[in-house]
Amino acid sequence: NFWHVDRTVIITGVVKSLKLVNPHPELVVEVTTEEGTVETWTITGRATGTGILRAGWNIDTVPVGVTVTVDGNPSRREGARALAAGRIIFEDGNEVWFGGGGGIPAG
């Protein structure tokens, strides 16, 4: 397993890109730390690309430039800024699922 499934990390940042691809969709988020450093995080969806498209996702589901909060399991690779995530929360409190919940199975 690539992920620490027993740990959860929560990040908030600005969406830089979204790829709805197999085997898993990918979201890139820029997070500004408390020190003012900008970190690039790669978020891997728990769903397959096909599964998330079947659930109604399109490239505008999580638009580039919006601020989101993502909770997910961190990578096992030391120092990696990567999460396997299910839930993505928008600033207005609405949420979508990147697989593993919200009616979208993990793949």
N, C-alpha and C positions, 0 to 999 in steps of 0.2 A: 504494500500500500504506500502511495506517495504522500499521504496526508496523515497528520496527527488527529485521528477521529475523536480522541478524548479531550481535545482542546478547542476552544473557540476564540477567535480574534475578531474584533469589530473595528472597521475602518470607515472613515468618512472622507470623501474626496470628489473630484470632478471627473466625469466620464470623458476619456480621450478617444476610445474606440470600442466597437462591438463587432464581433465576428460570429455569425450564426453558422458554424461549421461542424462537421463530424471530425473526430469522435465526440468532442465536447465544445460547446460554445465558449467564447472567451471575451472577457470584458477587461479593458485597461483603465485604471483609475489613478489619477494623480492626487496624492495625499500631502498636505502641508503639515509638517510636524509643529509642535509647540515652539521649537527652536527656529522655525521659519524655513527649514529644509524641505524641498519637494522630493517626495519618493514616488516612484512608479510601481504600482501593484498590479499583478496579473491575477484575474479572477477566473477560475475555470468552473463552468457550470456543472452541476451534478447530473443534468439531463444530457442526452445526446443532442446533436444539432438537429437531427430529424424530429426527435421528440418535442423539442422546444418550438419548432416551426409548426408542427401539428397542433400544439397547444395555442396557436394564434400569434406567436411572437413575430415581429418583423423588425427591421433595422431601426424603426422609430419607437419601439417599445421602451428602450432606455436611450434617449437621445444624447449625442455628444454635447458636452457643455453643461449638462445638469449635474447637480450635487446629489450624491446618493450615499447611503450608509449600507455597508455590506457586512453580514456576519458569516463567518465560515471557518473551516478547519485549516490551520496553517500547514505549509509544506514541511516535509521531514528534512529537506535540504537546508543545511545550516546557512543562515543569512539571507535566504530567499524571501522576497516580498511577493508571496503567492498564497492564494486561498482557494480551497474548493468550497463553493458557496451554493446555498439554496436561496435565501431571502435577500432581496434588494429593496431598500426602503427609500422613498423619495422624501424631500423636505416637507411636503404637505401631509406626510404620514401614510400615503398610499404605498402599497407594496406589490411587487411581482416576484415570482419564483423562478429561479435559474435551475430548477429541478430538485426533486426530493421533498416536495411539498406543494401546496397550492394546486393540487390536481395534476402536477407534472412529475412523472416518475423519474427517479434517478436512473441513469443508464450505464 
